[in-house]
């Protein structure tokens, strides 16, 4: 064990294990998680080459092997609880992705949700036995976010009782679905349904794309890999061009909408039913943001405790870089953010489960708020984690660029969350739509519930005509509930500004739609402020559940840093709304420096509490034992370029060059 | 040609070619640049596979081949002007790097600068004929920024008149030098010089590391590739461990410092002489920031003109995504920034040349300011371009993640500039040191020159005790010189705040060094504000040189957007310093929206003016003709995973899996 990191650990003011239990949501869960992780670590079948040393084809090969093994092992071990399956899979995956991911996350669930009972009997056994390996083909080359724009057609032919599927244009080629390129033999294809000469919009069809025995593409199918990407190297995101591909009528998933043998279209009873999966996945992504950022913080903070560089005081040994105020200022707010997002992720999970229970009982009342909240928080947390990971990477100096640090892998495999499952700006605007609607309802005197209920209060306060200039003095910058209050008022102010912008545009004779577009900068800003408020509030709420004094103390410091740092990064908003005064802003800057110094002795312990096993972290810089340099050297020596002492290019190009000069 | 992009071009209000000439610094230069570029494009020898489809060893091989060809061709064509060599090489390189880069940028220049006349006769012919292929080995695994901390030793042995070089620890292993791993047979090694029992600090030694004939590593040398990185895949950044490696006495570069045969050390006359290269490279990086950001903007803006998505007005066709205000708000400030940085890059080049002329005449007076400016602007522009490239990438939706967009390559190959040639935070603090010193000199009544001279003015203004609250009303937010003025005052205010923080720390009995460290957040913020002021000022100054009315008009709009957007992103600073009022801040937000709308018709023309040839841009999304989707599809079909219809992993893992279930 590296002496520095040992010393860091002995200086912590709290019991790391207890904090881990809080993050895991209970002692039992920590125990069970570790048991499952150790199943993977002790398993010779999961020994692997660092994927960074492999060609893309080798990476894909290794990923398919691991996926196949996972399926067998999970069955053999009898792991069936979804959370435990998640532990197992995420341990196997490490910083990479699962090549069969979409089979589990989209293909199977869609079959379960959209098959009628006859179809279930046919497709579920095929999918569960991996005779049918599937993906979900929605996005097209020219169409992502806007589903109505999708161009793929499925035209019903009553004479043969078949659908004929076509990709009429280049832009209509299905593009991006994971596992589509090489792995899947079936795809659920979203296509515009035409029957009896009429278009009925988007519907889902099960399309066999490869022969189940030979795996060769079927007639009319052009399928392949879309080529290398920023990350996801082991996943065969694919393309699919359909050329008069005929499928039987009952390959349309008919639980809700139907096409009868004669071509008659039967409408689905409600559109709300498909709403849930999307909300679930977005809620899950909030947790992914937290976990990705936790990994990056673990690496950067441990390395900063081990790395010595330059000098603060002349003549003294080089200090740990964690002692530089600028380094603390880069990393500790991100550490606080990682904690904040972990707690928000817990909240979203619990809320989803609660509301899902309500939905199953027919109560949809809270779904709109959850939908708006999951959209905004998905965007807010992924953007923040995305830039935070890069700050962590760059805080590691040169070594952060090495693949041995794992930081490049963490970044490239996380950053797509900003785009998939709803592009972030679009997500922010969806939340804004809900906020504007809620604002107008509050104006009309309607009582709001949930996270937007402050819009009622703001209305009340405005009615009382409280002198704005008197407000700032009451804010105590050391009191979290005061800070929650001003985050709330900031959000209320920005929502009001966005609404006013829309009104002004309308006064200039703009249409509703143009007014909306011309106010969209303000709308995104308002959503961002609302989400920021929610995060500060949930972090503060979480503290109430923590009984251990020393943990309560260190988490409170983190929460305060999170809140105050957010204020300085958006100081203009708070000053413009007269929520804080200039002297208070200076006071906050000073207070932040104190908080950094206060957190310094607990920084390593705080990342230790994330309890990310070395095998899962796979980072030479972030190792628990701090023995960074020995392992970087050992890792580098395994680089494929070192397989021979002399690379053939010397004989091919460099030696001949001399002769020519 | 895509119809949308054609329409965009016909709507431009200015002559694109004239603006290109301004960016190239003259019509003749544009012509010559294009001539040189076409030499490369028409050259069959530079036809290559997309490196993204190759294994790392193949990429390295291709890069060595191209480097060797470049050397021959540049000689054959008789290209000798440094700027023209730069054109040629950057055209060959595209978004990748030159594997022999350090031979040209560091090995040769160091030999030229540090060899005495005898040594020059030996080493220069060897290096120029590529008998000796070299690199510059300074950084070690445990040491980057802080040169005094380097551990490699060179101990003089008078009995054999040799230096004995050693890597005494794991952390002392040379790490990162480009071309060190496989390509170079020599390295200039920076090592602590010991002679007659005394250490004389860091000196440079030419160390043969591989046999010049066989290319096998020499005895005592452990050399290799440090493994895959975030980018720079084709470059063999290397490690070097020295174990009692003996080199002749005259392999120490002795132009200034010397060791005599008996071991007597002779001090160099001045330390200033090595200062220049560093300043030169940092100044160059400012231009690299501009070029990288220009590429990213070209791709994102052209694609946004081609891509149609969603709806603004119901029932109408899907709009170009460039019509969304949020998209404009992401991209146009970056476009303005790219222009700003191009002009700052031009200024830095001119200033470097001027001051270098002075230095050659023995006048070092302006070097400290240039040193401070190049450090700060290197950090300021690389950070901004770094995050800007990612904003561009994410603004392209899913396709931005594809390697076919080129955006991932541009990012990973640019981002190291934030760390190399001086880690950015360290750079900002170097600039801060100069600013604090200048501030104190101004306080003492000394007249400052150059970019910091405003610290005198600020001093004067303070003496006049101008009522602060009266100030805001005089700022005209549409007048660039007014805005330059408030950026200046913001910088002055933040420098003063940083100095006050140091003073307060000293009053709390902290040492100078601790006071500095405990104020470093404020110091970085002050440097950042100073650099921001310099950029706004230089952009504004540049406008004076532009005589063409329509170009002047569009560049003024960009400059105004750059300045106002910078204010809103740092609105707290301007409000805190009472440089702007709350109503003005609202006015600025509205004005920004107007500017976005104003720039919209010129956006494509403004990126066209960067004149980045398709071959150099190598992006399916950023193509000049806008035929995005056809080329993405064609590119994807060439993906190596598509070489066979059925990947072997199907037979190895997926088919057997079914049998086991």
Interface residues (C-beta under 8 A of the other chain):
Chain A: X52 X53 X55 X56 X57 X60 X61 X64 X65 X67 X68 X71 X72 X75 X129 X130 X131 X133 X139 X141 X142 X143 X144 X145 X146 X149 X170 X171 X173 X175 X176 X181 X182 X183 X214 X215 X216 X217 X224 X225 X226 X227 X228 X229 X230 X231 X232 X236 X239 X307 X308 X309 X310 X311 X312 X313 X314 X318 X323 X324 X325 X326 X327 X329 X330 X387 X390 X393 X394 X397 X398 X400 X401 X402 X403 X404 X408 X412 X415 X416 X418 X419 X420 X423 X424 X425 X426 X429 X511 X513 X514 X516 X517 X518 X519 X520 X521 X522 X524 X568 X570 X571 X572 X573 X574 X575 X576 X578 X582 X585 X586 X589 X592 X593 X629 X630 X632 X633 X635 X636 X637 X638 X639 X640 X641 X642 X645 X646 X647 X648 X649 X650 X652 X653 X654 X655 X656 X657 X658 X660 X661
Chain B: X52 X53 X55 X56 X57 X60 X61 X64 X65 X67 X68 X71 X72 X75 X129 X130 X131 X133 X139 X141 X142 X143 X144 X145 X146 X149 X170 X171 X173 X175 X176 X181 X182 X183 X214 X215 X216 X217 X224 X225 X226 X227 X228 X229 X230 X231 X232 X236 X239 X307 X308 X309 X310 X311 X312 X313 X314 X318 X323 X324 X325 X326 X327 X329 X330 X387 X390 X393 X394 X397 X398 X400 X401 X402 X403 X404 X408 X412 X415 X416 X418 X419 X420 X423 X424 X425 X426 X429 X511 X513 X514 X516 X517 X518 X519 X520 X521 X522 X524 X568 X570 X571 X572 X573 X574 X575 X576 X578 X582 X585 X586 X589 X592 X593 X629 X630 X632 X633 X635 X636 X637 X638 X639 X640 X641 X642 X645 X646 X647 X648 X649 X650 X652 X653 X654 X655 X656 X657 X658 X660 X661
